[in-house]
Amino acid sequence: MAYHDPTSTTAHVRHGIKTGIAAVLAYLVTQYWGFKFGYWASISAVIVMQMNVADSLQMGWYRFSGTAVGAVIGVFAILAFPDTTPMHMLSLFTSVSFCAYMTRYNARYRMAAITVCIVVLASYGQPEPVQFGIYRVLEIVVGVCSAFLVSILLWPQRVGEVLRERMRSQFAEAARLYEVMLEAFIDSQKVLDPAMLDNFNAGVAEDKTLYHKVASHERLLYHDDVHVLSLKVDTLRKCASHLRAMLHALNNTEGEGYDVIMKHELRELAEATKDGLQAIGQGRKPSISHLESSLAVCENRLSTLRDEGATKRFYLQKLLQFFAFYHSLQFMAHDLLHYAKQMDPLVASNQKQADL
């Protein structure tokens, strides 16, 4: 499936067309079935139709479940109170108040309150109020179903596709930020903008929200490998945490910078880590051997320097800064290794399912 930017003009034009089609379809269905107030179906279709499939499913379920609950409460209110104006207003007050209170436990009661108003008020004065109210509920259900069908059949915009594309760009951005901070650290601990990670961190938080939409809604309709997506989102979250620690260690210094003796080894580790980050974004597995060998080179070099007493030349603050930064580099590489090793059983499992 081709990826379409959900913020593009094309995506919004398609959304407009889909919403219009859903509204017309809902109205035509109610007319075919002989419902009197087809506009309730069209209104529901417009409310439910969202930019992407996951949001449409979420809104559709919210409106459908809330409508069902509201219909039961509304019918009970009609049957429980005498058919007089004062009692009718009392039934409306009681049922709506109950739904409004229940929103503290579940947001669908807000939709239920709207349905209660429709059922109770629209049925007032009708010879068969319960049946009249139920028909209004059916009109809403027709609108929900119309929006659902149009959303998944016509130009479906999937959150899973959006998230995969975001992963590609954000892992590339993580690699770029990683390189900038490493070079600043090697270059006598050059201070960087403390806010340089703000946009990246905000994107990581949004990724988590998008993943939950895929796992909770879209996976009901599409075969999305949520385990791989979950692993990518979690790995990116860990990388963001390490980048924040690196930036804090880099900027948390006083006085003049120092020359990093291990610059060549750190650059080799950085190259392996950058390659790993870019590989994940592109849907490939990071090179385990490259990461492990780079980590081993750094550890051996550091062990040699310790044995030679090189670390004794540094003030404690400078030494703490180096190890704080270096440990963040280590942890990020280990997280990429964890991702690579976790991918093997996932790929094998997916292949087995495909064969079946």
C-alpha positions in Angstrom: 0.0 0.0 0.0 1.4 3.4 -1.0 2.0 5.8 1.9 0.2 9.1 1.9 1.2 11.9 4.2 -1.9 12.5 6.4 -1.2 16.2 6.6 -1.0 16.7 2.8 -3.6 18.5 0.7 -4.4 15.2 -1.1 -5.2 13.4 2.2 -7.6 16.2 3.2 -9.3 16.2 -0.2 -9.8 12.5 0.1 -11.1 12.8 3.6 -13.6 15.4 2.4 -14.8 13.2 -0.4 -15.1 10.1 1.9 -17.1 12.1 4.4 -19.5 13.3 1.8 -19.9 9.8 0.4 -20.5 8.4 3.9 -23.2 11.0 4.6 -25.0 10.4 1.3 -24.7 6.6 1.7 -26.2 6.7 5.2 -29.1 8.9 4.1 -29.9 6.7 1.1 -29.9 3.5 3.2 -32.4 5.1 5.7 -34.6 6.1 2.8 -34.4 2.6 1.3 -35.5 1.1 4.7 -38.2 3.7 5.1 -36.8 5.5 8.1 -38.3 9.0 8.6 -35.4 11.0 9.9 -32.4 10.0 7.7 -30.5 13.1 8.7 -29.6 11.4 12.0 -27.7 8.8 10.0 -25.9 11.4 8.0 -24.9 13.4 11.1 -23.6 10.2 12.7 -21.6 9.3 9.6 -20.0 12.8 9.6 -19.1 12.5 13.3 -17.6 9.0 13.0 -15.6 9.6 9.8 -12.0 10.4 10.7 -8.8 10.9 8.8 -7.5 7.4 9.4 -9.0 4.0 9.9 -7.9 3.6 13.6 -9.6 6.9 14.6 -12.7 6.0 12.6 -12.9 2.6 14.3 -12.4 4.2 17.7 -15.0 6.9 17.1 -17.4 4.4 15.5 -17.2 2.1 18.5 -17.5 5.0 20.9 -20.7 6.2 19.1 -22.1 2.7 18.6 -21.6 1.5 22.2 -22.7 4.9 23.7 -25.8 4.8 21.5 -26.6 1.3 22.7 -26.3 2.2 26.3 -28.3 5.5 25.8 -31.0 3.6 23.9 -31.5 1.2 26.9 -31.6 4.1 29.4 -33.9 6.1 27.1 -36.4 3.3 26.7 -36.4 2.6 30.4 -37.1 6.3 31.0 -40.0 6.2 28.6 -41.5 3.2 30.3 -40.8 4.3 33.9 -42.5 7.7 33.8 -46.1 8.6 32.9 -46.7 10.2 29.5 -47.3 13.8 30.8 -45.2 16.9 30.1 -43.9 17.3 33.7 -43.1 13.6 34.0 -41.5 13.6 30.5 -39.2 16.5 31.5 -38.4 14.7 34.8 -37.5 11.5 32.9 -35.2 13.5 30.6 -33.6 15.2 33.6 -33.1 12.0 35.5 -31.7 9.9 32.6 -29.4 12.7 31.3 -28.1 13.5 34.8 -27.3 9.8 35.3 -25.4 9.6 32.1 -23.5 12.8 32.8 -22.5 11.4 36.2 -21.4 8.1 34.7 -18.9 9.8 32.5 -16.5 9.7 35.5 -16.3 6.0 34.8 -16.6 5.8 31.0 -16.5 8.5 28.3 -19.1 6.6 26.2 -21.8 7.8 28.6 -21.4 11.3 27.0 -22.7 9.7 23.8 -25.3 7.9 25.8 -26.6 11.2 27.1 -27.0 12.5 23.6 -28.9 9.3 22.6 -31.2 9.6 25.6 -32.1 13.1 24.5 -32.9 11.9 21.0 -34.9 8.9 22.2 -36.9 10.7 25.0 -37.6 14.0 23.2 -38.2 12.6 19.7 -40.7 10.0 21.1 -42.7 12.5 23.1 -46.3 12.5 21.8 -45.8 9.6 19.5 -48.4 6.7 19.6 -45.6 4.1 20.0 -42.8 6.0 21.8 -40.5 3.0 22.4 -40.7 1.9 18.7 -40.2 5.5 17.6 -37.1 5.9 19.8 -35.6 2.6 18.6 -35.9 3.7 15.0 -34.0 6.8 15.8 -31.2 4.7 17.3 -31.2 2.5 14.2 -30.6 5.6 12.1 -27.6 6.4 14.1 -26.3 2.8 13.7 -26.7 3.1 9.9 -24.6 6.3 10.0 -21.9 4.5 12.0 -21.8 1.5 9.7 -21.7 3.7 6.6 -18.7 5.7 7.9 -17.0 2.4 8.9 -17.4 0.9 5.4 -16.3 4.0 3.5 -13.3 4.4 5.8 -11.9 0.9 5.2 -12.9 0.5 1.5 -12.1 3.9 0.0 -8.5 5.2 0.2 -8.0 3.8 3.7 -5.4 5.8 5.6 -3.8 3.4 8.0 -2.0 4.6 11.2 0.3 1.6 10.8 1.7 2.9 7.5 2.1 6.4 9.0 3.9 4.9 12.0 6.3 2.9 9.8 7.2 6.0 7.8 7.7 8.0 11.0 10.0 5.2 12.3 12.2 5.6 9.1 12.6 9.3 9.5 13.0 9.3 13.3 15.6 6.6 13.5 17.5 8.6 10.8 17.1 11.7 13.0 18.3 9.9 16.0 21.4 8.8 14.1 22.0 12.5 13.1 21.6 13.8 16.7 23.8 11.1 18.0 26.6 12.0 15.6 26.3 15.7 16.4 26.6 15.1 20.1 29.5 12.7 19.8 31.5 15.1 17.6 30.7 17.9 20.1 32.0 15.7 22.9 35.2 14.8 21.1 35.7 18.5 20.1 36.7 19.5 23.7 33.1 19.0 25.0 31.5 21.8 22.9 28.2 22.9 24.5 25.1 22.4 22.5 21.6 23.8 22.6 19.7 22.3 25.6 16.5 22.3 23.5 17.9 20.5 20.5 16.0 17.3 21.4 12.6 18.8 22.1 11.0 18.1 18.7 12.5 14.6 18.6 11.2 13.8 22.1 7.8 15.1 21.2 7.8 12.9 18.1 8.7 9.8 20.2 5.8 10.5 22.6 3.4 10.7 19.5 4.8 7.4 18.2 3.6 5.7 21.4 0.1 7.1 20.9 0.1 6.0 17.2 1.3 2.5 18.2 -1.6 2.1 20.7 -4.0 3.0 17.9 -2.6 0.3 15.7 -2.5 -2.3 18.5 -6.0 -1.5 19.8 -7.9 -0.9 16.6 -6.2 -1.5 13.3 -4.9 -4.9 14.0 -8.6 -6.0 14.2 -8.8 -5.5 10.4 -5.3 -5.7 9.0 -2.4 -8.0 9.5 0.1 -5.6 11.0 3.1 -7.0 12.7 2.5 -5.2 16.0 5.4 -7.1 17.7 7.9 -5.6 15.3 6.3 -2.1 15.6 6.3 -2.4 19.4 10.0 -3.3 19.4 10.8 -0.4 17.1 8.8 2.1 19.2 10.3 0.8 22.5 13.8 0.9 21.0 13.4 4.5 19.8 12.1 5.5 23.2 15.2 4.0 24.9 17.4 5.8 22.3 15.7 9.1 23.1 16.5 8.5 26.8 20.1 7.9 26.1 20.3 10.9 23.8 19.0 13.1 26.7 21.6 11.6 29.0 24.3 12.3 26.5 23.2 15.9 26.1 23.0 16.4 29.8 26.5 14.9 30.3 27.9 17.0 27.5 26.5 20.3 28.8 27.1 19.6 32.5 30.7 20.8 32.6 32.7 23.7 33.8 36.0 25.1 32.7 38.0 24.2 29.6 37.4 21.0 27.7 39.9 18.1 27.4 41.1 15.9 24.6 39.5 12.5 24.4 42.2 9.9 24.0 39.6 7.3 22.8 38.3 9.4 20.0 39.1 6.8 17.3 37.4 4.0 19.2 34.4 6.2 20.1 34.0 7.1 16.4 34.1 3.4 15.5 31.4 2.7 18.0 29.4 5.7 16.7 29.6 4.4 13.2 28.3 1.0 14.2 25.5 2.6 16.2 24.5 5.0 13.4 24.4 2.1 11.0 22.2 0.2 13.4 19.8 3.1 13.9 19.5 3.7 10.2 19.0 -0.1 9.6 16.1 -0.2 12.0 14.4 2.8 10.4 14.8 1.1 7.0 13.3 -2.2 8.2 16.7 -4.1 8.4 18.3 -5.8 11.3 21.4 -4.0 12.7 24.7 -5.8 12.3 25.3 -7.7 15.5 29.0 -8.4 14.7 29.7 -4.7 14.0 28.1 -3.5 17.2 29.8 -6.3 19.4 33.2 -5.7 17.9 33.0 -1.9 18.3 31.9 -2.3 21.9 34.8 -4.8 22.5 37.3 -2.4 21.0 36.1 0.5 23.3 36.2 -1.7 26.4 39.7 -3.1 25.6 41.0 0.4 25.0 39.5 1.8 28.2 40.9 -1.2 30.1 44.3 -0.5 28.7 44.1 3.2 29.6 43.1 2.4 33.2 46.0 0.0 33.6 48.3 2.7 32.3 46.9 5.1 34.9 45.7 7.6 32.2 42.5 8.3 34.0 44.3 9.6 37.0 45.2 12.8 35.1 41.6 13.9 35.1 39.7 15.9 37.7 36.9 13.9 39.2 34.2 16.1 37.5 35.8 15.6 34.1 36.1 11.8 34.7 32.4 11.6 35.8 31.4 13.5 32.6 33.3 11.1 30.4 31.9 8.0 32.0 28.4 9.4 32.0 28.6 10.1 28.3 30.4 6.9 27.5 27.9 4.7 29.4 25.1 6.3 27.4 26.9 5.3 24.2 27.3 1.8 25.5 23.6 1.5 26.6 22.4 2.7 23.2 24.6 0.1 21.4 23.4 -2.6 23.7 19.7 -1.7 23.1 20.4 -2.0 19.3 21.9 -5.4 19.9 18.8 -6.4 21.9 16.6 -5.3 19.0 18.7 -7.3 16.5 18.6 -10.4 18.6 14.9 -10.1 19.3 14.2 -9.8 15.5 15.5 -13.3 14.7 12.7 -15.2 16.5 10.1 -12.7 15.3 11.1 -13.1 11.7 11.1 -16.9 12.1 7.6 -16.8 13.7 6.2 -14.6 10.9 7.7 -16.9 8.3 6.1 -19.9 10.0 2.7 -18.2 10.1 3.0 -17.2 6.4 3.8 -20.9 5.5 0.7 -22.0 7.4 
